[in-house]
Amino acid sequence: MKVVPLLFVFIVQLTGPAAGASGETPSKWVGTWVSAQQLVEEKNMPPAPGLSGQTLRQIIQPSLDGRSLRLTFSNEFGDTPLTIASASVARSGGKSVIEDGTARPVTFNGATQVTLPPGALAVSDFVPFEVQAFVNLAVSTYCTAVPAKLTGHPGSRTTSFMQKGDGTIARELGQATPTDHWYLLAAVDVQANPEAQAIAIIGDSITDGRGSITNSNNRWPNNLARRLHANPHTANISVLNQGIGGNRLLRNGLGPAAIERFERDVLTPPGVRWVLVFEGVNDLGTAVGARAKGEPAATAKDIIACYEQMIARAHARGLLIYGATITPFQGFTSYYETQSEADRQTVNHWIRSSGRFDGVVDFDAITRDPANPPSLSSVVDGGDHLHPSAAGYQVMADAVDLALFEKSVRN
């Protein structure tokens, strides 16, 4: 298994009042939004002429209120330095527009410019900004040096906007080129109430939202976040969607393998209290082709061993970790065969019955066709027999027992 290289991180001065200063309500940093970073493939690169010399305005939706924020940018997969010459955050007014009077400059150790070496992250200074859950933010960056190997998140299901020159505080990017990808922006944290906590969900394209509606934020984790927010007992919980389309538990593919990125995407974000693991279908599916070629293929035993490692690492940090059963995929012809279905059943039986996870979300039970359990129900099938539809993602979110997130300690 590939060893992930050491990631350099800039530690910056978080300017502004300290949490819990005299006369203030105590608060703490909690993640409100994330995008799992990967090396951007050629087909998902920014439109010509690329990001250098361009303003990039990205629209993101927080899942937790906060009185101020900080942003994390990433050059994790870059082969040369990345220079962000200026950046801002504002409330989105729709498309490339920002609401009047809401733009705030983003600085790094008091400077407007920051250069990230290859493999580095940069965390911004504290930005006084009233963040409201589910009210979209616009994060604008102007880059003057951009690596050929770009870090980002292709599966944004959200439109970003690019325009020549520094328009980071412009009300509208009137000549912008749209692109349905995110680049460079890895996380947004907020100073939230002391009781606020986060759920980190590690997953593949079903968690990343393939089959959801662009710019609608109706992936199943978004829908779950809205349910949590509406429940008084869970209203201070954010949902951090660490899904990557095509991702696998055990082997690199689209993005680092889940076992490799577990530290980065699950154990590191601030405020995480619960972990939900919903991965394995791509390990099972790609094993079909590997077996046909006589190559090493992931087995049910391999997948279960990976879950065991995740459980041990989460428990070592004092976190609760839940397992989600793998959903059906009969009809997705390149993935489905007798052995892959048998392995899915073995893995799901272990998730349900082993007692190793602190709780179970049985997505298989609520998405399968009762008349043909190896297949998705027509109610949730997005059409390719692997990915749910937007309606299916609502069914999944509605099936999650919110009481799992009222627990804060292991039994």
Protein Blocks (a to p, Z undefined) as FASTA:
>chain_A
ZZdddddddddddedjdehiahiacdddddfbdcddddddfklgccdebjnhpacddddd
dfbdcfbdcddddfklpcbdcddfbdcddddebjjbccehkaccddeehiabdcddehia
cddddddddddehiacddddddfbdcfbdcddfklopacdddedjfklgfbdfkbccddd
dehiabdcddddfkbccddddddfklnopoiaehklpafklmmmmmmmmpmklmmcccdd
fbdehiafkbccehjafklmmmmmmmmpghiabdcddehjlmmmmmmmmmmnopacddfk
lmmmmmmmmmmmmmmnopacdddddddfehiamlgcfklmmmmmmmmmmmmmnomagbdc
dfklmmpcfklmmbccfklmgolomaccfklmmmmmmmpcfklmmpcbdZZ
